[in-house]
Amino acid sequence: MVFDWLGNEKITVGEFVIDFKKTRLSNQNGIIKLEPLVMELLCYLIARKGEYVSQRDLLENVWSGRIVSDNAIRRVVKKLRDALGDDVKAARYIKTVPNKGYLLIANINIEQNPVVPTSNTYQNQAETQPAPKISTTIELNTYHDKGIPKYSLSKLIVFFFTILTLSILLFSAYFWSERSNRTMNIELLTSMPGEELGADYNEKNGAIIFSHRKSINGYYDIYLKMPNSQTIKKLTSGTANNNAAKWANSGKRLAYQRQKGEEVELMILDFDDNMKVTSSQSVYKYNTLQPTVFWSPDDLALYFVDKQSDKHPYSIFAIDISTKDIKQITFPDVESLGDYAAQFSPDGKYLAALRFRRYNRVHLMIFDMKSGKISSNNRINFAPINLTWGSKGKRIYYTSSEELQYFDVESEKFFNIDIENQKLRSISDACGVDCLIANTDYDNKSDIREIANPFNKVHKSDLEILEFPFDGDEGHPDYTNAANDIIFRATIDGLQQIVRYSMGEEIKLLTNFETDHRLIDISYHPNKSILLGLIDQQVFTLNLINNNINYITQQMENAQRPSWTADGKGIYYARRESGNSALIHYELASKKSTRIMSDILQAKEDKLGKFVYLLNSKGELHRKVNLLAQEQELIAIIPTDSNISWHVYENYLYYSSPKGKNFDLHRIHLSTGAKSVVAWQKNTYHAKFKVHPNGQKFLLMQNNLPNSDLVYIRDSRLSD
């Protein structure tokens, strides 16, 4: 144990007296019992008083080298904080500093307890003092007076303890037998450098197919893992993303998406009995970023996700492989973002799909394919990446990273299965009655970095590029008034918070959210000590002086793309109204909201407030002298995607544009109309950026190097 070194010391941490032997804390308010692992953590922090303790230190010294996820560590730290009544934002006991670790900052007092006498102590006393006279007459006479034989009591005691010991042994054997039957076994399936995604298992050929890329700028390719072998074969190559591979039920064919630029092809590979590719064909071309492909139960059609148009939600379509006829299968309402993941039940009677609605709500839909009716419609409190049916068709599995969840089709109830010491990204497929294939997850998905403006002639070496000394999931940054001072979203102890960082200083925590939120579109106003942003689709402001949060909108408004007015007295944002976006102006002083006009996705004013720029749903960016002016000037046609940015800086318009998973950066001179473009980000999901106040640098939100493996999950509780 970590706390073996304590001996007989009495230790007080802050206001708490620590009882290591009984694993509990006590203060004037009472006694708090701690789990052994939480006490081990506290003891190690005490031993390292005044030093930063990294997660690696904790793994080696508290978890004894066992492999656990970052979230498992954070959960134990949170339990200790809760027991101490500590506050992450205003820490009195445990301070968290990104990229450094945890620091115990409370006062520690160590007192030496009196030594408990041992047998040697008594022996030394016996050598110097006469032995005391001890009489046992009363005890013996007491037994005889009760008519009990002299040795019968000792026999009864021995008999009693024998029975007790046997009972404990029998119970322990039963308990550990039951526990072993319910223990989740997570076994590594693949461990290739980079990221593995979307595995699919076929019962007839026993093979597994999956997608893999080596680096953040690499392309996904399809790989085949042979049954009962460590042999892995690469099936695709080239400058395209190949993913969403699915076996046909026969095990002789597989389908996948081949994406190059904005175009996607549905591809089919045919195999012989030796699992060698015999032919390849392109079935259909379309435009989508949704990696969803699966076969019909009879292997005669392919199902995929697409849109009727840009104004329609994602729906499930089917294409007949022979005739190439296309049929729309699902019809989500316009207010929904649509269906993004689906799979047939093993018997082909039902189709399960995940439908993303507004307000970050996802519904699990089950369609009866014979009757055409919706047999089940239930809400999930988060957005799983995908789903899979259990092998018997009675359950639908998905994951929330730290919990394996399933929907029981017969009872129409949801159930959780805890995942110990492992973080999962998604459940890919069933591989038996008590087996699932899953993707492990990684915490450090995105980072922020500062880069030189690629259009300027200033050499990077002549610029002071801000270095970020932290390791975690960060995003949505913005500059403040100071030269090397930024504000951004960071994940701390598993929760998204807003933090502030200046070069050479420690990160300052600005929020103290106790539940997880989705924080995006953070914006700082140079004339105000206030932040603007979106939290779970609500517009909010954060006062940097007193750290008070003010919610501008309700979540039901489904607000989007907030921005400041030039004077900082008002806020623009868009909200959904009957399938369209309406521009709203909010005045901070009066707290009054005014609807300005329809069909506007975003509005921004230039720094001096001379012009207002309006982006509509067609991607047309117009410039007006003010909102009431009739005349407007078309500046450019730019993308309306939420994963790009556009900014007006002095006399230039900057914006990023996607080409599949690559992005270009554009610059337009607002007076002359001169245009420039550079190839910018490769094989990524977003290209959001902010312009430095001097225009020489950008803050960029980027994907990190992927690090995900495939694993088997085996557990008797998975048997449906």
Secondary structure as GFF3:
##gff-version 3
##sequence-region A 1 720
A	DSSP	three_ten_helix	2	6	.	.	.	ID=ss1
A	DSSP	beta_strand	9	13	.	.	.	ID=ss2
A	DSSP	beta_strand	16	19	.	.	.	ID=ss3
A	DSSP	beta_strand	24	27	.	.	.	ID=ss4
A	DSSP	beta_strand	30	33	.	.	.	ID=ss5
A	DSSP	alpha_helix	36	47	.	.	.	ID=ss6
A	DSSP	alpha_helix	55	61	.	.	.	ID=ss7
A	DSSP	alpha_helix	70	84	.	.	.	ID=ss8
A	DSSP	beta_strand	94	97	.	.	.	ID=ss9
A	DSSP	beta_strand	101	104	.	.	.	ID=ss10
A	DSSP	beta_strand	108	112	.	.	.	ID=ss11
A	DSSP	alpha_helix	119	128	.	.	.	ID=ss12
A	DSSP	alpha_helix	137	145	.	.	.	ID=ss13
A	DSSP	alpha_helix	152	182	.	.	.	ID=ss14
A	DSSP	beta_strand	185	190	.	.	.	ID=ss15
A	DSSP	beta_strand	195	201	.	.	.	ID=ss16
A	DSSP	beta_strand	208	213	.	.	.	ID=ss17
A	DSSP	beta_strand	221	225	.	.	.	ID=ss18
A	DSSP	beta_strand	232	234	.	.	.	ID=ss19
A	DSSP	beta_strand	241	247	.	.	.	ID=ss20
A	DSSP	beta_strand	253	260	.	.	.	ID=ss21
A	DSSP	beta_strand	263	271	.	.	.	ID=ss22
A	DSSP	beta_strand	277	286	.	.	.	ID=ss23
A	DSSP	beta_strand	293	295	.	.	.	ID=ss24
A	DSSP	beta_strand	301	306	.	.	.	ID=ss25
A	DSSP	beta_strand	315	320	.	.	.	ID=ss26
A	DSSP	beta_strand	326	328	.	.	.	ID=ss27
A	DSSP	beta_strand	338	344	.	.	.	ID=ss28
A	DSSP	beta_strand	350	357	.	.	.	ID=ss29
A	DSSP	beta_strand	361	368	.	.	.	ID=ss30
A	DSSP	beta_strand	374	380	.	.	.	ID=ss31
A	DSSP	beta_strand	388	389	.	.	.	ID=ss32
A	DSSP	beta_strand	395	399	.	.	.	ID=ss33
A	DSSP	beta_strand	403	408	.	.	.	ID=ss34
A	DSSP	beta_strand	413	418	.	.	.	ID=ss35
A	DSSP	beta_strand	424	432	.	.	.	ID=ss36
A	DSSP	beta_strand	435	440	.	.	.	ID=ss37
A	DSSP	beta_strand	446	452	.	.	.	ID=ss38
A	DSSP	three_ten_helix	460	462	.	.	.	ID=ss39
A	DSSP	beta_strand	474	479	.	.	.	ID=ss40
A	DSSP	beta_strand	485	492	.	.	.	ID=ss41
A	DSSP	beta_strand	495	502	.	.	.	ID=ss42
A	DSSP	beta_strand	508	509	.	.	.	ID=ss43
A	DSSP	beta_strand	519	524	.	.	.	ID=ss44
A	DSSP	beta_strand	530	535	.	.	.	ID=ss45
A	DSSP	beta_strand	538	543	.	.	.	ID=ss46
A	DSSP	beta_strand	549	551	.	.	.	ID=ss47
A	DSSP	three_ten_helix	555	557	.	.	.	ID=ss48
A	DSSP	beta_strand	559	564	.	.	.	ID=ss49
A	DSSP	beta_strand	570	577	.	.	.	ID=ss50
A	DSSP	beta_strand	580	587	.	.	.	ID=ss51
A	DSSP	beta_strand	592	598	.	.	.	ID=ss52
A	DSSP	beta_strand	600	605	.	.	.	ID=ss53
A	DSSP	beta_strand	612	616	.	.	.	ID=ss54
A	DSSP	beta_strand	620	624	.	.	.	ID=ss55
A	DSSP	beta_strand	633	637	.	.	.	ID=ss56
A	DSSP	beta_strand	646	649	.	.	.	ID=ss57
A	DSSP	beta_strand	652	659	.	.	.	ID=ss58
A	DSSP	beta_strand	662	669	.	.	.	ID=ss59
A	DSSP	beta_strand	675	681	.	.	.	ID=ss60
A	DSSP	beta_strand	689	691	.	.	.	ID=ss61
A	DSSP	beta_strand	697	703	.	.	.	ID=ss62
A	DSSP	beta_strand	710	714	.	.	.	ID=ss63
A	DSSP	three_ten_helix	716	718	.	.	.	ID=ss64
###
